[in-house]
């Protein structure tokens, strides 16, 4: 069941990251500058981030299958519309529709995993979901890039949309929300008051807020690199060929997949490793980015670019740790809402950075060193919030654990 659900997320990530390998082609096709090009991804992520809490509420209320069905239909139409868009405006509308459908996938997959796997498997299942998403990114980098330059814009994007139809058929035929006999207890849903209570109760938990800021601080450097600005940076600023730049983008994805397996095993076995792993990833990313952008020669050496791409590969797995703070902080009936709040973090950061990089590139005449300095500003903001919340979240988590143990103790009469 989980494999059917996660196949939807796999296709969603292919569609989400397809612009990353087509950024320069999109600029030529629609005759736009860097700021306008970044608007594609910004709008897509704006819709994605804005939908996270509504999608979390939908998952809690409607279940996984219905929400995933809506998502597949929307992101498939969006990808198909992007293939045939004749103007910049229609292309923007298509990416917004794609972002709306994409927003419904990951939280649904997390909820599906919590229904079909025991709680102790949660960290590993979340990392595996992220790994499958990275596999979709790999397909986008390797396959869609070749299709784009082989058969052209329209055929490549329209052909890829067929994958959405395939997973829709599989999901409608086979997917179930939960095992037989394990349906969750129904909870009352009373309009706006219920929605406000769900959001407020989730937000009051320090673990939810800590999860959001961990996701915010860890995910966005790799997301910005893969989603749009990595290829232009490597080609225009570092003087690499498109083929070599594509290989480095592939390295980010492969590193992500490998590190995701390692992080998942570590967190599943050592819960206390969550915060050190997240903070270590943030500091390593900042250090390598600084070394790359401040390198005294015109181009950074290949070994440094390789290190940068390997370290960026840790950003996705580290962002999954955010859900490992939010999950134990909330009861089952709030898991979708809490996951939606957490998942907003990285995408808000990515959207902000995409916009900042585009604006700074235009303002400085193409200085990537200045433009990518926006990364450090958002990392500093996120780190300050993580350090502020860490003790409060840890204390609350210990209290919940003690309470659950006391509740399970049987006292003879």
Buried (B, 14 or more C-beta within 10 A) or exposed (E): BBEBBBBBBBBBBBBBBBBBBBBBBBBEBBEBEBBBBBBBBBBBBBBBBBBBBBBBBBBBBBBBBBBBBBBBBBBBBBBBBBBEBEEBEEBBBBBBBBBBBBBBBBBBBBBBBBBBBEEEBBBBBBBBBBBBBBBBBBBBBBBBBEBBBEEEBEEBBBBBBEBBBEBBEBBEEEBBBBEEEEEEEEEEEEEEEBBEEBBEBBBEBBBBBBBBBBBBBBBBBBBBBBBBBBBBBBBBBBEBEBEBBBBBBBBBBBBBBBBBBEBBEBBBEEEEBBBEBBBEBBEBBBEBBBEBBEBEEEEBEEEBBBBBBBBBBBBBBBBBBBBBBBBBBBEBBBBBBBBBBBBBBBBBBBBBBBBBBBBBBBEEEBBBEBBBBBBBEBBEBBBEBBEEBBEEBBEBBEEBEEEEEEEEEEEEE
